[in-house]
Amino acid sequence: GSAETRVSLQPAEDRPMFGGGGSVEVKDDGSFALRNVSPGTYRISFYSSGSGSEDLYLQSARLGDADLLDTDLEIRPGQTLGQLELVASAKSARVEGSVGDDRGKPLSGIQVVLVPDSRRRSITRLFKMVTTDQNGRFTLRGIAPGEYKVFAFEDLEFGAQYDPDFLRQHEEKGKPVSLGENSRESLTLKFTPSS
């Protein structure tokens, strides 16, 4: 299938679900139009499929002279919105590594979650999650530069990684990483299965 890029507005007060305030396809010339958006507060997210798309991150989001990259978009009744300009960059960071038990035996099926620093935890697109393969290995791609923590969980409840209370309970288990453009980090995570 051909690659496609979609832009969507997600209601800010909801727990993250994919879709939400309508999602539109970006045309080949890079333009898109979000129509009939109800007044409210939204987060901008974009999704891309196709070759190389897993390494893209949203580098900038502007509406007129307002920077919306790390803030919500507020749409008031009767407001006319100008041009929303989004810039995606392929100079994202990548974190790879493995998860093993105390004896170094690789653990498969462990959920590895990348969580942004506390200032940016309302921005759900910055979170990443993968499951370790049969050799206990994982790769997190398409990461925007910044400060993060990497966690290893077993049987993570759906969406729990976005819950501030849940993260506070587990904060000290996260391994800090600082990532710049094109950063490549390799981590070995130790994990004690609960069973």
Accessible surface in RSA format (square Angstrom, percent):
REM  Atomic radii and reference values for relative SASA: ProtOr
REM  Chains: A
REM  Algorithm: Lee & Richards
REM  Probe-radius: 1.40
REM  Slices: 20
REM RES _ NUM      All-atoms   Total-Side   Main-Chain    Non-polar    All polar
REM                ABS   REL    ABS   REL    ABS   REL    ABS   REL    ABS   REL
RES GLY A   1   133.03 164.1   0.00   N/A 133.03 164.1  50.50 138.6  82.53 184.8
RES SER A   2   109.02  92.1  75.19 100.4  33.82  77.9  53.95 114.9  55.07  77.1
RES ALA A   3    68.40  62.9  42.12  65.0  26.28  59.8  43.08  60.7  25.32  67.1
RES GLU A   4    54.92  31.5  49.72  37.6   5.20  12.4  18.35  35.5  36.57  29.9
RES THR A   5    39.53  28.1  37.21  37.7   2.32   5.5  17.82  23.9  21.71  32.8
RES ARG A   6    72.29  30.4  71.51  36.5   0.78   1.9  20.75  28.4  51.54  31.2
RES VAL A   7     2.88   1.9   2.88   2.6   0.00   0.0   2.88   2.5   0.00   0.0
RES SER A   8    10.59   9.0  10.33  13.8   0.27   0.6   4.50   9.6   6.09   8.5
RES LEU A   9     1.83   1.0   1.83   1.3   0.00   0.0   1.83   1.3   0.00   0.0
RES GLN A  10    16.93   9.5  16.93  12.4   0.00   0.0   6.51  13.9  10.42   7.9
RES PRO A  11    36.21  26.4  33.55  30.6   2.66   9.7  33.57  27.7   2.64  16.4
RES ALA A  12    12.04  11.1   5.13   7.9   6.92  15.7   5.24   7.4   6.80  18.0
RES GLU A  13   134.98  77.5  97.97  74.1  37.02  88.1  71.84 139.0  63.14  51.5
RES ASP A  14    78.88  55.3  69.40  69.1   9.48  22.4  17.29  40.7  61.59  61.4
RES ARG A  15   134.47  56.5 127.06  64.8   7.41  17.7  66.11  90.4  68.36  41.4
RES PRO A  16    15.47  11.3   5.13   4.7  10.34  37.6  10.08   8.3   5.39  33.5
RES MET A  17   116.02  60.1 111.23  73.6   4.79  11.4 102.15  86.8  13.87  18.4
RES PHE A  18   171.05  85.6 142.02  88.0  29.03  75.5 142.50  86.4  28.56  81.7
RES GLY A  19    27.74  34.2   0.00   N/A  27.74  34.2  21.20  58.2   6.54  14.7
RES GLY A  20    59.67  73.6   0.00   N/A  59.67  73.6  21.23  58.3  38.45  86.1
RES GLY A  21    19.57  24.1   0.00   N/A  19.57  24.1  13.52  37.1   6.05  13.5
RES GLY A  22    39.65  48.9   0.00   N/A  39.65  48.9  38.13 104.6   1.52   3.4
RES SER A  23    41.91  35.4  21.75  29.0  20.16  46.4  17.75  37.8  24.16  33.9
RES VAL A  24    36.09  23.8  33.65  30.5   2.44   5.9  36.09  31.4   0.00   0.0
RES GLU A  25    92.74  53.2  79.95  60.5  12.80  30.5  22.27  43.1  70.47  57.5
RES VAL A  26    28.97  19.1  18.25  16.5  10.72  25.8  18.25  15.9  10.72  29.1
RES LYS A  27   129.85  63.3 117.72  72.2  12.13  28.9  91.50  82.4  38.35  40.8
RES ASP A  28   161.91 113.4 120.91 120.3  41.00  96.9  45.42 106.9 116.49 116.2
RES ASP A  29   117.18  82.1  75.32  75.0  41.86  99.0  51.51 121.2  65.67  65.5
RES GLY A  30    48.66  60.0   0.00   N/A  48.66  60.0  28.92  79.4  19.75  44.2
RES SER A  31    49.78  42.1  42.33  56.5   7.44  17.1  45.04  95.9   4.74   6.6
RES PHE A  32    43.08  21.6  17.67  10.9  25.41  66.1  20.12  12.2  22.96  65.7
RES ALA A  33    39.92  36.7  26.46  40.8  13.46  30.6  31.52  44.4   8.41  22.3
RES LEU A  34    43.41  24.2  14.65  10.5  28.76  72.3  14.89  10.5  28.52  76.7
RES ARG A  35   180.86  75.9 157.33  80.2  23.53  56.0  60.05  82.1 120.80  73.2
RES ASN A  36   153.13 105.6 108.65 105.0  44.48 107.1  41.76 100.5 111.36 107.6
RES VAL A  37    33.73  22.2   9.91   9.0  23.81  57.4  13.91  12.1  19.81  53.7
RES SER A  38    71.14  60.1  63.24  84.4   7.90  18.2  33.03  70.3  38.12  53.4
RES PRO A  39    74.29  54.1  55.34  50.4  18.95  68.9  55.54  45.9  18.75 116.5
RES GLY A  40    28.81  35.5   0.00   N/A  28.81  35.5  27.66  75.9   1.15   2.6
RES THR A  41    39.37  28.0  36.95  37.5   2.42   5.8  14.19  19.1  25.19  38.1
RES TYR A  42    16.81   7.8  16.81   9.6   0.00   0.0   3.86   2.9  12.95  16.0
RES ARG A  43    38.92  16.3  38.10  19.4   0.82   2.0  11.40  15.6  27.53  16.7
RES ILE A  44     6.96   4.0   2.63   2.0   4.34  10.5   2.63   1.9   4.34  11.8
RES SER A  45    17.92  15.1  17.92  23.9   0.00   0.0  13.09  27.9   4.84   6.8
RES PHE A  46    40.55  20.3  18.74  11.6  21.81  56.8  20.49  12.4  20.07  57.4
RES TYR A  47   130.47  60.9 126.05  71.7   4.42  11.5  98.34  73.9  32.13  39.6
RES SER A  48    22.52  19.0   7.20   9.6  15.32  35.3   2.11   4.5  20.41  28.6
RES SER A  49    34.57  29.2  29.37  39.2   5.20  12.0  26.13  55.6   8.44  11.8
RES GLY A  50    34.81  42.9   0.00   N/A  34.81  42.9  21.67  59.5  13.14  29.4
RES SER A  51   123.27 104.2  82.18 109.7  41.09  94.7  58.10 123.7  65.18  91.3
RES GLY A  52    41.14  50.7   0.00   N/A  41.14  50.7  31.66  86.9   9.48  21.2
RES SER A  53    16.33  13.8   8.09  10.8   8.23  19.0   3.95   8.4  12.38  17.3
RES GLU A  54    87.92  50.5  72.75  55.0  15.18  36.1  45.91  88.8  42.01  34.3
RES ASP A  55    24.29  17.0  24.29  24.2   0.00   0.0   9.74  22.9  14.55  14.5
RES LEU A  56    50.13  27.9  39.84  28.5  10.29  25.9  39.84  28.0  10.29  27.7
RES TYR A  57    18.09   8.4  14.22   8.1   3.86  10.1  14.26  10.7   3.82   4.7
RES LEU A  58     6.20   3.5   1.08   0.8   5.12  12.9   1.08   0.8   5.12  13.8
RES GLN A  59    71.16  39.8  62.29  45.5   8.88  21.1  17.45  37.2  53.71  40.7
RES SER A  60    33.03  27.9  32.94  44.0   0.10   0.2  27.04  57.6   6.00   8.4
RES ALA A  61     0.25   0.2   0.25   0.4   0.00   0.0   0.25   0.3   0.00   0.0
RES ARG A  62    97.40  40.9  97.10  49.5   0.29   0.7  35.72  48.8  61.68  37.4
RES LEU A  63    27.81  15.5  22.62  16.2   5.18  13.0  22.64  15.9   5.17  13.9
RES GLY A  64    61.18  75.5   0.00   N/A  61.18  75.5  46.05 126.4  15.14  33.9
RES ASP A  65   134.30  94.1 113.25 112.7  21.05  49.8  40.35  95.0  93.95  93.7
RES ALA A  66    46.49  42.7  39.38  60.8   7.11  16.2  46.49  65.5   0.00   0.0
RES ASP A  67    83.92  58.8  66.95  66.6  16.97  40.1  24.27  57.1  59.65  59.5
RES LEU A  68    15.97   8.9  13.36   9.6   2.62   6.6  13.36   9.4   2.62   7.0
RES LEU A  69    42.90  23.9  41.21  29.5   1.69   4.2  41.33  29.0   1.57   4.2
RES ASP A  70    69.09  48.4  50.69  50.5  18.40  43.5  22.83  53.7  46.27  46.1
RES THR A  71    82.16  58.4  68.59  69.5  13.56  32.3  72.13  96.9  10.03  15.2
RES ASP A  72    54.72  38.3  40.07  39.9  14.65  34.6   8.13  19.1  46.59  46.5
RES LEU A  73     7.93   4.4   7.48   5.4   0.44   1.1   7.56   5.3   0.36   1.0
RES GLU A  74   107.22  61.6  98.22  74.3   9.00  21.4  18.19  35.2  89.03  72.7
RES ILE A  75    13.52   7.7   8.50   6.3   5.02  12.1   8.58   6.2   4.94  13.4
RES ARG A  76   143.24  60.1 141.49  72.1   1.75   4.2  59.46  81.3  83.78  50.8
RES PRO A  77   108.79  79.3  88.59  80.8  20.20  73.4  89.80  74.1  18.99 118.0
RES GLY A  78    85.59 105.6   0.00   N/A  85.59 105.6  45.36 124.5  40.23  90.1
RES GLN A  79    64.83  36.3  36.61  26.8  28.22  67.2  22.51  47.9  42.32  32.1
RES THR A  80   128.99  91.7 101.09 102.5  27.90  66.5  74.49 100.1  54.50  82.4
RES LEU A  81    62.94  35.1  38.98  27.9  23.96  60.2  39.97  28.1  22.97  61.8
RES GLY A  82    58.88  72.6   0.00   N/A  58.88  72.6  38.39 105.4  20.49  45.9
RES GLN A  83   143.85  80.4 137.66 100.6   6.20  14.8  46.65  99.3  97.20  73.7
RES LEU A  84    29.73  16.6  14.22  10.2  15.51  39.0  14.22  10.0  15.51  41.7
RES GLU A  85   110.43  63.4 106.30  80.4   4.13   9.8  32.60  63.0  77.83  63.5
RES LEU A  86    39.69  22.1  11.30   8.1  28.40  71.4  11.32   7.9  28.38  76.4
RES VAL A  87    70.34  46.3  68.37  61.9   1.97   4.8  70.34  61.1   0.00   0.0
RES ALA A  88    46.64  42.9  19.69  30.4  26.95  61.3  19.69  27.7  26.95  71.4
RES SER A  89    12.39  10.5   7.40   9.9   4.98  11.5   8.75  18.6   3.64   5.1
RES ALA A  90    66.78  61.4  47.79  73.7  19.00  43.2  48.06  67.7  18.72  49.6
RES LYS A  91   110.04  53.7 109.71  67.3   0.33   0.8  56.37  50.7  53.67  57.2
RES SER A  92     2.67   2.3   1.80   2.4   0.87   2.0   0.00   0.0   2.67   3.7
RES ALA A  93     0.99   0.9   0.00   0.0   0.99   2.3   0.00   0.0   0.99   2.6
RES ARG A  94    54.51  22.9  54.17  27.6   0.34   0.8   1.80   2.5  52.71  31.9
RES VAL A  95     0.00   0.0   0.00   0.0   0.00   0.0   0.00   0.0   0.00   0.0
RES GLU A  96    67.01  38.5  67.01  50.7   0.00   0.0   7.07  13.7  59.95  48.9
RES GLY A  97     2.35   2.9   0.00   N/A   2.35   2.9   2.35   6.4   0.00   0.0
RES SER A  98    26.53  22.4  26.48  35.3   0.05   0.1  10.23  21.8  16.30  22.8
RES VAL A  99     0.55   0.4   0.00   0.0   0.55   1.3   0.20   0.2   0.35   1.0
RES GLY A 100     9.62  11.9   0.00   N/A   9.62  11.9   8.81  24.2   0.81   1.8
RES ASP A 101    19.67  13.8  19.21  19.1   0.46   1.1   8.74  20.6  10.93  10.9
RES ASP A 102    98.83  69.2  77.05  76.7  21.78  51.5  32.97  77.6  65.87  65.7
RES ARG A 103   217.46  91.3 179.05  91.3  38.41  91.5  74.07 101.2 143.39  86.9
RES GLY A 104    55.87  68.9   0.00   N/A  55.87  68.9  31.30  85.9  24.57  55.0
RES LYS A 105   127.90  62.4 122.46  75.1   5.44  12.9  93.69  84.3  34.21  36.4
RES PRO A 106    70.32  51.3  58.88  53.7  11.45  41.6  60.81  50.2   9.52  59.1
RES LEU A 107    21.49  12.0  20.15  14.4   1.34   3.4  21.49  15.1   0.00   0.0
RES SER A 108    66.54  56.2  44.98  60.0  21.57  49.7   8.80  18.7  57.74  80.9
RES GLY A 109    45.89  56.6   0.00   N/A  45.89  56.6  25.47  69.9  20.43  45.7
RES ILE A 110     7.04   4.0   7.04   5.2   0.00   0.0   7.04   5.1   0.00   0.0
RES GLN A 111    36.20  20.2  36.20  26.5   0.00   0.0   2.92   6.2  33.28  25.2
RES VAL A 112     0.00   0.0   0.00   0.0   0.00   0.0   0.00   0.0   0.00   0.0
RES VAL A 113     0.00   0.0   0.00   0.0   0.00   0.0   0.00   0.0   0.00   0.0
RES LEU A 114     0.00   0.0   0.00   0.0   0.00   0.0   0.00   0.0   0.00   0.0
RES VAL A 115     0.08   0.0   0.00   0.0   0.08   0.2   0.00   0.0   0.08   0.2
RES PRO A 116     0.01   0.0   0.00   0.0   0.01   0.0   0.00   0.0   0.01   0.0
RES ASP A 117    32.53  22.8  26.44  26.3   6.10  14.4  28.16  66.3   4.37   4.4
RES SER A 118    89.00  75.2  70.02  93.4  18.98  43.7  37.41  79.7  51.59  72.3
RES ARG A 119   194.34  81.6 158.22  80.7  36.12  86.0  82.82 113.2 111.52  67.6
RES ARG A 120    22.46   9.4  22.44  11.4   0.02   0.0   5.74   7.8  16.72  10.1
RES ARG A 121    43.92  18.4  36.43  18.6   7.48  17.8  23.51  32.1  20.41  12.4
RES SER A 122    65.62  55.4  52.27  69.8  13.35  30.7  41.58  88.5  24.03  33.7
RES ILE A 123     9.83   5.6   9.83   7.3   0.00   0.0   9.83   7.1   0.00   0.0
RES THR A 124    19.20  13.7  14.93  15.1   4.27  10.2   8.55  11.5  10.65  16.1
RES ARG A 125    53.98  22.7  33.13  16.9  20.86  49.7  35.15  48.0  18.84  11.4
RES LEU A 126     9.55   5.3   7.18   5.1   2.37   6.0   8.98   6.3   0.57   1.5
RES PHE A 127    14.65   7.3   2.26   1.4  12.39  32.2   2.32   1.4  12.33  35.3
RES LYS A 128    58.85  28.7  52.62  32.3   6.22  14.8  25.34  22.8  33.51  35.7
RES MET A 129    86.64  44.9  56.75  37.6  29.89  71.2  56.75  48.3  29.89  39.6
RES VAL A 130    45.79  30.1  38.72  35.1   7.07  17.0  45.79  39.8   0.00   0.0
RES THR A 131    77.22  54.9  56.62  57.4  20.60  49.1  35.76  48.0  41.46  62.7
RES THR A 132     5.91   4.2   0.00   0.0   5.91  14.1   0.00   0.0   5.91   8.9
RES ASP A 133    61.01  42.7  51.08  50.8   9.93  23.5  34.67  81.6  26.34  26.3
RES GLN A 134   144.68  80.9 122.02  89.2  22.66  54.0  54.55 116.1  90.13  68.4
RES ASN A 135    85.39  58.9  78.52  75.9   6.87  16.5  16.05  38.6  69.34  67.0
RES GLY A 136     0.00   0.0   0.00   N/A   0.00   0.0   0.00   0.0   0.00   0.0
RES ARG A 137   112.43  47.2 110.19  56.2   2.24   5.3  41.25  56.4  71.18  43.1
RES PHE A 138     8.86   4.4   0.00   0.0   8.86  23.1   7.26   4.4   1.60   4.6
RES THR A 139    55.61  39.6  43.48  44.1  12.13  28.9  20.58  27.6  35.03  53.0
RES LEU A 140     0.95   0.5   0.17   0.1   0.78   2.0   0.95   0.7   0.00   0.0
RES ARG A 141    80.45  33.8  71.58  36.5   8.87  21.1  18.53  25.3  61.92  37.5
RES GLY A 142     2.17   2.7   0.00   N/A   2.17   2.7   0.32   0.9   1.85   4.1
RES ILE A 143     0.78   0.4   0.39   0.3   0.40   1.0   0.78   0.6   0.00   0.0
RES ALA A 144    12.19  11.2   9.66  14.9   2.54   5.8   9.66  13.6   2.54   6.7
RES PRO A 145    39.60  28.9  30.75  28.0   8.85  32.2  30.91  25.5   8.70  54.0
RES GLY A 146    20.85  25.7   0.00   N/A  20.85  25.7  20.30  55.7   0.54   1.2
RES GLU A 147    93.42  53.6  92.72  70.1   0.70   1.7  46.17  89.3  47.24  38.6
RES TYR A 148     4.94   2.3   0.17   0.1   4.77  12.4   1.33   1.0   3.61   4.5
RES LYS A 149    51.64  25.2  51.39  31.5   0.25   0.6  29.02  26.1  22.63  24.1
RES VAL A 150     0.74   0.5   0.00   0.0   0.74   1.8   0.00   0.0   0.74   2.0
RES PHE A 151     0.87   0.4   0.46   0.3   0.41   1.1   0.87   0.5   0.00   0.0
RES ALA A 152    19.07  17.5   4.86   7.5  14.21  32.3   4.86   6.8  14.21  37.6
RES PHE A 153    15.29   7.6  14.52   9.0   0.77   2.0  15.29   9.3   0.00   0.0
RES GLU A 154    55.59  31.9  38.05  28.8  17.54  41.8  16.85  32.6  38.75  31.6
RES ASP A 155   130.04  91.1  96.34  95.9  33.69  79.7  39.99  94.1  90.05  89.8
RES LEU A 156    21.20  11.8   3.15   2.3  18.05  45.4   5.69   4.0  15.51  41.7
RES GLU A 157   141.02  81.0 129.52  98.0  11.50  27.4  49.15  95.1  91.87  75.0
RES PHE A 158   164.52  82.3 134.58  83.4  29.93  77.9 142.19  86.2  22.33  63.9
RES GLY A 159    15.26  18.8   0.00   N/A  15.26  18.8  11.32  31.1   3.93   8.8
RES ALA A 160    15.09  13.9   8.61  13.3   6.48  14.7  15.02  21.2   0.08   0.2
RES GLN A 161    11.84   6.6  11.84   8.7   0.00   0.0   0.07   0.1  11.78   8.9
RES TYR A 162    33.84  15.8  26.66  15.2   7.18  18.7   9.96   7.5  23.89  29.4
RES ASP A 163    50.13  35.1  50.13  49.9   0.00   0.0   6.89  16.2  43.24  43.1
RES PRO A 164    70.11  51.1  65.97  60.1   4.14  15.1  69.21  57.1   0.91   5.6
RES ASP A 165    79.76  55.9  77.17  76.8   2.59   6.1  22.75  53.5  57.01  56.9
RES PHE A 166    41.22  20.6  39.40  24.4   1.82   4.7  40.79  24.7   0.43   1.2
RES LEU A 167     1.23   0.7   1.23   0.9   0.00   0.0   1.23   0.9   0.00   0.0
RES ARG A 168   154.23  64.8 138.71  70.7  15.52  37.0  67.61  92.4  86.61  52.5
RES GLN A 169   124.39  69.6  99.98  73.1  24.41  58.1  44.92  95.6  79.47  60.3
RES HIS A 170    33.58  18.4  33.58  23.3   0.00   0.0  27.77  28.6   5.82   6.8
RES GLU A 171    46.62  26.8  46.62  35.3   0.00   0.0  35.90  69.4  10.72   8.8
RES GLU A 172   134.30  77.1 102.12  77.3  32.18  76.6  76.21 147.4  58.09  47.4
RES LYS A 173   134.16  65.5 104.68  64.2  29.48  70.2  80.32  72.3  53.84  57.4
RES GLY A 174     9.80  12.1   0.00   N/A   9.80  12.1   0.11   0.3   9.69  21.7
RES LYS A 175    83.99  41.0  81.08  49.8   2.91   6.9  55.66  50.1  28.33  30.2
RES PRO A 176    99.06  72.2  82.82  75.5  16.24  59.0  82.99  68.5  16.07  99.9
RES VAL A 177    10.02   6.6   2.51   2.3   7.52  18.1   8.88   7.7   1.14   3.1
RES SER A 178    72.10  60.9  53.54  71.4  18.57  42.8  32.05  68.2  40.05  56.1
RES LEU A 179     8.27   4.6   0.00   0.0   8.27  20.8   1.55   1.1   6.72  18.1
RES GLY A 180    32.78  40.4   0.00   N/A  32.78  40.4  28.55  78.3   4.23   9.5
RES GLU A 181    85.25  48.9  61.99  46.9  23.26  55.4  25.66  49.6  59.59  48.7
RES ASN A 182    79.51  54.8  66.74  64.5  12.77  30.8  23.22  55.9  56.29  54.4
RES SER A 183    27.26  23.0  17.93  23.9   9.33  21.5  11.85  25.2  15.40  21.6
RES ARG A 184   132.23  55.5 101.11  51.5  31.12  74.1  58.89  80.5  73.34  44.4
RES GLU A 185    62.46  35.9  59.20  44.8   3.26   7.8   4.15   8.0  58.31  47.6
RES SER A 186    88.75  75.0  62.36  83.2  26.40  60.8  37.99  80.9  50.76  71.1
RES LEU A 187    17.07   9.5  13.49   9.6   3.58   9.0  16.31  11.5   0.76   2.0
RES THR A 188    94.45  67.2  85.40  86.6   9.04  21.5  53.72  72.2  40.73  61.6
RES LEU A 189    12.24   6.8  11.15   8.0   1.09   2.7  11.92   8.4   0.32   0.9
RES LYS A 190   151.24  73.8 122.45  75.1  28.79  68.5  71.65  64.5  79.59  84.8
RES PHE A 191    30.23  15.1  26.70  16.5   3.52   9.2  29.95  18.2   0.27   0.8
RES THR A 192    97.89  69.6  80.20  81.3  17.69  42.2  59.53  80.0  38.36  58.0
RES PRO A 193    42.81  31.2  34.20  31.2   8.62  31.3  34.20  28.2   8.62  53.5
RES SER A 194   105.34  89.0  64.07  85.5  41.27  95.1  56.09 119.4  49.24  69.0
RES SER A 195   133.47 112.8  69.33  92.5  64.13 147.7  85.48 182.0  47.98  67.2
END  Absolute sums over single chains surface
CHAIN  1 A    11219.5       8429.6       2789.9       5720.0       5499.5
END  Absolute sums over all chains
TOTAL         11219.5       8429.6       2789.9       5720.0       5499.5
